[in-house]
Amino acid sequence: ESRLHGLWEAVRREPGHDWSIESLARHLNVSRATVHRLVTHQHGSTPRTIVDRIRMDHAARLLAHGDLPVKAVAAQVGYATPYSFSAAFRRSRGCPPSTFRAQQAPSD
């Protein structure tokens, strides 16, 4: 659905924004239940899962192609602490952010 495409583009533009279910609903001008229904129907996942995936994809790009400290990456993708970000990144990618970054470095 095109409404959801626009929503996900907004999340990609501002991954650090508070993308709560209420915020997603306001963005679409629909109820929280409608957001949940639309997203689950189209993606087979919850809105939170999709937002988290977008955030982790953005974080992975920042870690692989930049030298920002993990704390700064965490803030850019909406995590209040580097600890909560690191735990979420590990669940998403199977390793901590620092290990992921080291694995992305070109070998000599």
Phi and psi in degrees as GROMACS dihedral restraints (atoms count N, CA, C in turn):
[ dihedral_restraints ]
;  ai    aj    ak    al  type     phi  dphi    fc
    3     4     5     6     1   -64.0    20    10
    4     5     6     7     1   -31.3    20    10
    6     7     8     9     1   -61.5    20    10
    7     8     9    10     1   -41.7    20    10
    9    10    11    12     1   -69.5    20    10
   10    11    12    13     1   -36.7    20    10
   12    13    14    15     1   -57.7    20    10
   13    14    15    16     1   -46.2    20    10
   15    16    17    18     1   -62.5    20    10
   16    17    18    19     1   -37.0    20    10
   18    19    20    21     1   -63.4    20    10
   19    20    21    22     1   -47.9    20    10
   21    22    23    24     1   -65.8    20    10
   22    23    24    25     1   -33.1    20    10
   24    25    26    27     1   -64.1    20    10
   25    26    27    28     1   -39.8    20    10
   27    28    29    30     1   -63.2    20    10
   28    29    30    31     1   -41.6    20    10
   30    31    32    33     1   -63.9    20    10
   31    32    33    34     1   -41.3    20    10
   33    34    35    36     1   -63.9    20    10
   34    35    36    37     1   -37.1    20    10
   36    37    38    39     1   -69.0    20    10
   37    38    39    40     1   -34.1    20    10
   39    40    41    42     1  -133.2    20    10
   40    41    42    43     1    67.5    20    10
   42    43    44    45     1   -64.9    20    10
   43    44    45    46     1   -19.8    20    10
   45    46    47    48     1   -85.1    20    10
   46    47    48    49     1    -6.3    20    10
   48    49    50    51     1   -65.5    20    10
   49    50    51    52     1   155.3    20    10
   51    52    53    54     1   -74.7    20    10
   52    53    54    55     1    90.2    20    10
   54    55    56    57     1   -91.1    20    10
   55    56    57    58     1    61.5    20    10
   57    58    59    60     1   -71.6    20    10
   58    59    60    61     1   168.0    20    10
   60    61    62    63     1   -60.9    20    10
   61    62    63    64     1   -33.9    20    10
   63    64    65    66     1   -64.9    20    10
   64    65    66    67     1   -42.8    20    10
   66    67    68    69     1   -65.9    20    10
   67    68    69    70     1   -41.8    20    10
   69    70    71    72     1   -61.5    20    10
   70    71    72    73     1   -42.3    20    10
   72    73    74    75     1   -64.4    20    10
   73    74    75    76     1   -42.9    20    10
   75    76    77    78     1   -62.0    20    10
   76    77    78    79     1   -41.0    20    10
   78    79    80    81     1   -60.3    20    10
   79    80    81    82     1   -38.6    20    10
   81    82    83    84     1   -89.6    20    10
   82    83    84    85     1   -10.1    20    10
   84    85    86    87     1    60.4    20    10
   85    86    87    88     1    46.3    20    10
   87    88    89    90     1  -137.5    20    10
   88    89    90    91     1   175.5    20    10
   90    91    92    93     1   -77.3    20    10
   91    92    93    94     1   163.3    20    10
   93    94    95    96     1   -59.8    20    10
   94    95    96    97     1   -41.1    20    10
   96    97    98    99     1   -63.5    20    10
   97    98    99   100     1   -37.6    20    10
   99   100   101   102     1   -67.4    20    10
  100   101   102   103     1   -41.1    20    10
  102   103   104   105     1   -57.8    20    10
  103   104   105   106     1   -49.5    20    10
  105   106   107   108     1   -59.8    20    10
  106   107   108   109     1   -45.0    20    10
  108   109   110   111     1   -63.7    20    10
  109   110   111   112     1   -47.1    20    10
  111   112   113   114     1   -60.6    20    10
  112   113   114   115     1   -48.6    20    10
  114   115   116   117     1   -66.0    20    10
  115   116   117   118     1   -45.8    20    10
  117   118   119   120     1   -63.0    20    10
  118   119   120   121     1   -40.3    20    10
  120   121   122   123     1   -65.3    20    10
  121   122   123   124     1   -44.9    20    10
  123   124   125   126     1   -79.4    20    10
  124   125   126   127     1   -37.4    20    10
  126   127   128   129     1  -110.6    20    10
  127   128   129   130     1   -14.1    20    10
  129   130   131   132     1    69.8    20    10
  130   131   132   133     1    16.2    20    10
  132   133   134   135     1  -137.2    20    10
  133   134   135   136     1   164.9    20    10
  135   136   137   138     1   -78.0    20    10
  136   137   138   139     1   159.7    20    10
  138   139   140   141     1   -56.2    20    10
  139   140   141   142     1   -41.8    20    10
  141   142   143   144     1   -59.8    20    10
  142   143   144   145     1   -40.2    20    10
  144   145   146   147     1   -62.6    20    10
  145   146   147   148     1   -42.7    20    10
  147   148   149   150     1   -67.9    20    10
  148   149   150   151     1   -44.3    20    10
  150   151   152   153     1   -60.0    20    10
  151   152   153   154     1   -45.7    20    10
  153   154   155   156     1   -61.5    20    10
  154   155   156   157     1   -40.4    20    10
  156   157   158   159     1   -63.0    20    10
  157   158   159   160     1   -43.8    20    10
  159   160   161   162     1   -62.7    20    10
  160   161   162   163     1   -43.6    20    10
  162   163   164   165     1   -62.9    20    10
  163   164   165   166     1   -43.9    20    10
  165   166   167   168     1   -68.7    20    10
  166   167   168   169     1   -35.2    20    10
  168   169   170   171     1   -62.8    20    10
  169   170   171   172     1   -43.1    20    10
  171   172   173   174     1   -65.2    20    10
  172   173   174   175     1   -44.1    20    10
  174   175   176   177     1   -61.0    20    10
  175   176   177   178     1   -41.5    20    10
  177   178   179   180     1   -61.6    20    10
  178   179   180   181     1   -41.1    20    10
  180   181   182   183     1   -64.2    20    10
  181   182   183   184     1   -43.1    20    10
  183   184   185   186     1   -62.5    20    10
  184   185   186   187     1   -41.7    20    10
  186   187   188   189     1   -69.2    20    10
  187   188   189   190     1   -38.7    20    10
  189   190   191   192     1   -76.4    20    10
  190   191   192   193     1   -30.7    20    10
  192   193   194   195     1  -120.8    20    10
  193   194   195   196     1    18.9    20    10
  195   196   197   198     1  -149.6    20    10
  196   197   198   199     1  -180.0    20    10
  198   199   200   201     1  -125.4    20    10
  199   200   201   202     1    22.6    20    10
  201   202   203   204     1   -62.2    20    10
  202   203   204   205     1   142.2    20    10
  204   205   206   207     1   -62.4    20    10
  205   206   207   208     1   153.3    20    10
  207   208   209   210     1   -55.8    20    10
  208   209   210   211     1   -37.6    20    10
  210   211   212   213     1   -58.9    20    10
  211   212   213   214     1   -41.5    20    10
  213   214   215   216     1   -69.9    20    10
  214   215   216   217     1   -39.6    20    10
  216   217   218   219     1   -62.0    20    10
  217   218   219   220     1   -44.5    20    10
  219   220   221   222     1   -56.2    20    10
  220   221   222   223     1   -46.9    20    10
  222   223   224   225     1   -64.8    20    10
  223   224   225   226     1   -39.7    20    10
  225   226   227   228     1   -65.4    20    10
  226   227   228   229     1   -26.6    20    10
  228   229   230   231     1  -105.6    20    10
  229   230   231   232     1    14.8    20    10
  231   232   233   234     1    93.8    20    10
  232   233   234   235     1    19.2    20    10
  234   235   236   237     1  -104.2    20    10
  235   236   237   238     1   134.4    20    10
  237   238   239   240     1   -71.3    20    10
  238   239   240   241     1   -30.8    20    10
  240   241   242   243     1  -132.8    20    10
  241   242   243   244     1   150.8    20    10
  243   244   245   246     1   -65.5    20    10
  244   245   246   247     1   -23.9    20    10
  246   247   248   249     1   -69.4    20    10
  247   248   249   250     1   -45.5    20    10
  249   250   251   252     1   -68.2    20    10
  250   251   252   253     1   -36.9    20    10
  252   253   254   255     1   -63.6    20    10
  253   254   255   256     1   -46.5    20    10
  255   256   257   258     1   -60.6    20    10
  256   257   258   259     1   -41.3    20    10
  258   259   260   261     1   -64.9    20    10
  259   260   261   262     1   -43.1    20    10
  261   262   263   264     1   -66.7    20    10
  262   263   264   265     1   -40.1    20    10
  264   265   266   267     1   -65.1    20    10
  265   266   267   268     1   -41.5    20    10
  267   268   269   270     1   -62.0    20    10
  268   269   270   271     1   -42.3    20    10
  270   271   272   273     1   -62.6    20    10
  271   272   273   274     1   -38.3    20    10
  273   274   275   276     1   -76.1    20    10
  274   275   276   277     1   -44.3    20    10
  276   277   278   279     1  -110.4    20    10
  277   278   279   280     1    -6.9    20    10
  279   280   281   282     1    84.1    20    10
  280   281   282   283     1     3.7    20    10
  282   283   284   285     1  -155.6    20    10
  283   284   285   286     1   161.1    20    10
  285   286   287   288     1   -69.0    20    10
  286   287   288   289     1   159.6    20    10
  288   289   290   291     1   -54.8    20    10
  289   290   291   292     1   -41.1    20    10
  291   292   293   294     1   -64.6    20    10
  292   293   294   295     1   -38.6    20    10
  294   295   296   297     1   -68.2    20    10
  295   296   297   298     1   -42.5    20    10
  297   298   299   300     1   -57.9    20    10
  298   299   300   301     1   -46.8    20    10
  300   301   302   303     1   -59.9    20    10
  301   302   303   304     1   -45.5    20    10
  303   304   305   306     1   -63.0    20    10
  304   305   306   307     1   -35.4    20    10
  306   307   308   309     1   -70.1    20    10
  307   308   309   310     1   -23.6    20    10
  309   310   311   312     1   -85.4    20    10
  310   311   312   313     1   -16.1    20    10
  312   313   314   315     1   -65.6    20    10
  313   314   315   316     1   138.1    20    10
  315   316   317   318     1   -64.0    20    10
  316   317   318   319     1   139.5    20    10
  318   319   320   321     1   -83.8    20    10
  319   320   321   322     1   146.8    20    10
